[in-house]
Amino acid sequence: MKIAINRIEVAKYKRRINTLELEKKELEEIIKDGLFKEFIKKINEPLELERLRNENKKLRKKIKDLKKEME
């Protein structure tokens, strides 16, 4: 009787362990996806900054030219 109960308990624990392992793998994948997306964002950040700097430079030049025209 005790052996049967122990086997049932062992089976329950094995199922629980398998469930937890699957959840752990899912969480790892979610974290990897998030880190990858963040990495890609960081790679593109310098390109975006450079684009904004160039746009800002052009706009300042345009403002300067327009002020000269108004004089």
PyMOL commands that set and color helices and strands:
alter all, ss='L'
color gray80, all
select helices_A, chain A and resi 2-70
alter helices_A, ss='H'
color red, helices_A
deselect
rebuild
show_as cartoon
